[in-house]
Amino acid sequence: MSSALSWRSDGVPIDPATSPRQASIRNISPAVLNLQRLHEQNRQLLQKKDVASVPDLAAAQTKGTPRLLLMGQRRSGKSSISSVVFHKLPPSETLFLESTARVQKDSLNSFMDVQIWDFPGQIELFENPNITFDIDAIFGEIGALIWVIDAQDDYLESVARLNNTILHIQRSYPHINIEVFIHKVDGLSDDYKLDIQRDITIRIQDELSDQGIENAPVNFHLTSIYNHSIFEAFSKVIQKLIPRLGQLEAMLTNLCRTCRFEKAYLFDVNTKIYIATDSTPEDMASYEICSDYVDVVIDFTEVYGSWPRTQQWRDRLEQEPWQQPLEDQVACEWAESGMVLSDAQRPIMLREVDRFLALVAIMKEGSYDKMPQINMNVDVVVKGLTEFFDITKPKEAKALAASSTGPASGKGSTRGQLARS
Ligand SMILES: Nc1nc2c(ncn2[C@@H]2O[C@H](COP(=O)(O)OP(=O)(O)OP(=O)(O)O)[C@@H](O)[C@H]2O)c(=O)[nH]1
């Protein structure tokens, strides 16, 4: 029997004489059967792939680890942000990043562990006709939802999707911080940036209040990977995850007051995110200088840091005229570095707190004369900071840190990232 094949909308070939359900096996040719089998195999494979991306999420979820979700339209810049901030990818190289097809999971193992999930732009979590996502596995332990909006593109659809997402998650997870990154603002004039920010804010607030949601925790940041704004924005996002941040800030404020520092930052050296600063007003220029300084010190250490110090070298330094163990000759047991900025003769100092954190401060002009007192004060604050993170770190993290700080790694910079100068 020969009959022309027609196709169902989902691609299954059907016998025109009968509907597939009614068709008896006898009426279907082996070729059709084979096609049907292949189609079914493909369909099951696709379904598995889609579903795998979500239960897989659930499986990978580490209990108690805060999670940052990067969401937004395709090509809005999510993967670029993640690569630049967490993998030190030079911004110009993001031009070659491919579109994300599956959820990309990263983790920041630093002073605190954070997971970063980069969602493909096309993924529709709510009201998806094909897949039902396990929303609790995604939003259950979330630290913040970062919604990236491309400011150089038409943003109306992105804002509409963001509104829809907020409306869905607000009911079950009202405490999730929603951080809107109005991204790619490089090249836009200051006035235009502010106009866009105002417009997006109004569109979101109006929609939420129309739906009866007031005071949703939505924050806005103007960002670009081509300057420090993306690090600054991430700093603000991460700071909200730190328990008792106020105490850290108080320590830095006191240090600034006693040592007459202009500004002090506590940096995560891996990412250049600052996790705390003193209470003086935000100052982007100071942040940029300190952040660049961390970069310089790390680069310098990467080039020269593994310099093998022989016992002979050590013996020579410990003999006359110093006559002291090397550890007692340096200003502190930990890594430190300092230089004087050329602009206003302001010294800048960096002191390692532990293998992840560094204290960086800009001093006032003329502070160099008072270095002994400053060093004493900084010592005390560094000790306080170490204790702070010892207390706030989860137990497992502490055990891990202890095991990785073996005798071979040395007492100070176990990461070997920062220079001892
Ligand atoms: N001008 C400018 N371009 C940026 C910025 N951030 C990212 N881009 C560019 O935007 C393009 C898309 O970036 P991606 O990071 O791949 O975007 P995505 O949101 O991850 O895209 P999907 O994976 O498709 O969801 C790339 O060409 C980046 O170079 C930025 O701050 N400014």
The ligand as a Tripos MOL2 file, in Angstrom:
@<TRIPOS>MOLECULE
LIG
   32    34     1     0     0
SMALL
NO_CHARGES

@<TRIPOS>ATOM
      1 N1         29.3700   48.5980   25.2320 N.pl3     1 LIG1
      2 C1         29.2340   47.5820   26.0570 C.ar      1 LIG1
      3 N2         29.0650   46.3480   25.5820 N.ar      1 LIG1
      4 C2         28.9330   45.3190   26.4580 C.ar      1 LIG1
      5 C3         28.9640   45.5350   27.8600 C.ar      1 LIG1
      6 N3         28.7810   44.3430   28.4750 N.ar      1 LIG1
      7 C4         28.6470   43.4230   27.5010 C.ar      1 LIG1
      8 N4         28.7460   43.9970   26.2920 N.ar      1 LIG1
      9 C5         28.6600   43.3250   24.9760 C.3       1 LIG1
     10 O1         27.3600   42.7710   24.8210 O.3       1 LIG1
     11 C6         27.4210   41.6130   24.0080 C.3       1 LIG1
     12 C7         26.6070   40.4990   24.6190 C.3       1 LIG1
     13 O2         27.1780   40.1040   25.8010 O.3       1 LIG1
     14 P1         26.8910   38.6920   26.5010 P.3       1 LIG1
     15 O3         27.5930   38.7420   27.8110 O.co2     1 LIG1
     16 O4         27.2010   37.5590   25.6090 O.co2     1 LIG1
     17 O5         25.3120   38.7690   26.7010 O.3       1 LIG1
     18 P2         24.3710   37.7230   27.4600 P.3       1 LIG1
     19 O6         23.3630   38.5050   28.1930 O.co2     1 LIG1
     20 O7         25.1870   36.7540   28.2770 O.co2     1 LIG1
     21 O8         23.6820   36.9940   26.2320 O.3       1 LIG1
     22 P3         22.9700   35.5530   26.2100 P.3       1 LIG1
     23 O9         24.0080   34.5490   26.6110 O.co2     1 LIG1
     24 O10        22.5340   35.4100   24.7820 O.co2     1 LIG1
     25 O11        21.8150   35.5920   27.1560 O.co2     1 LIG1
     26 C8         28.9150   41.2840   23.8510 C.3       1 LIG1
     27 O12        29.3060   41.6530   22.5580 O.3       1 LIG1
     28 C9         29.6130   42.1460   24.8740 C.3       1 LIG1
     29 O13        30.9070   42.5880   24.4710 O.3       1 LIG1
     30 C10        29.1570   46.8770   28.3430 C.ar      1 LIG1
     31 O14        29.2050   47.1850   29.5230 O.2       1 LIG1
     32 N5         29.2610   47.8580   27.3800 N.ar      1 LIG1
@<TRIPOS>BOND
     1     1     2 1
     2     2     3 ar
     3     2    32 ar
     4     3     4 ar
     5     4     5 ar
     6     4     8 ar
     7     5     6 ar
     8     5    30 ar
     9     6     7 ar
    10     7     8 ar
    11     8     9 1
    12     9    10 1
    13     9    28 1
    14    10    11 1
    15    11    12 1
    16    11    26 1
    17    12    13 1
    18    13    14 1
    19    14    15 2
    20    14    16 1
    21    14    17 1
    22    17    18 1
    23    18    19 2
    24    18    20 1
    25    18    21 1
    26    21    22 1
    27    22    23 2
    28    22    24 1
    29    22    25 1
    30    26    27 1
    31    26    28 1
    32    28    29 1
    33    30    31 2
    34    30    32 ar
@<TRIPOS>SUBSTRUCTURE
     1 LIG1         1 GROUP 0 **** ****
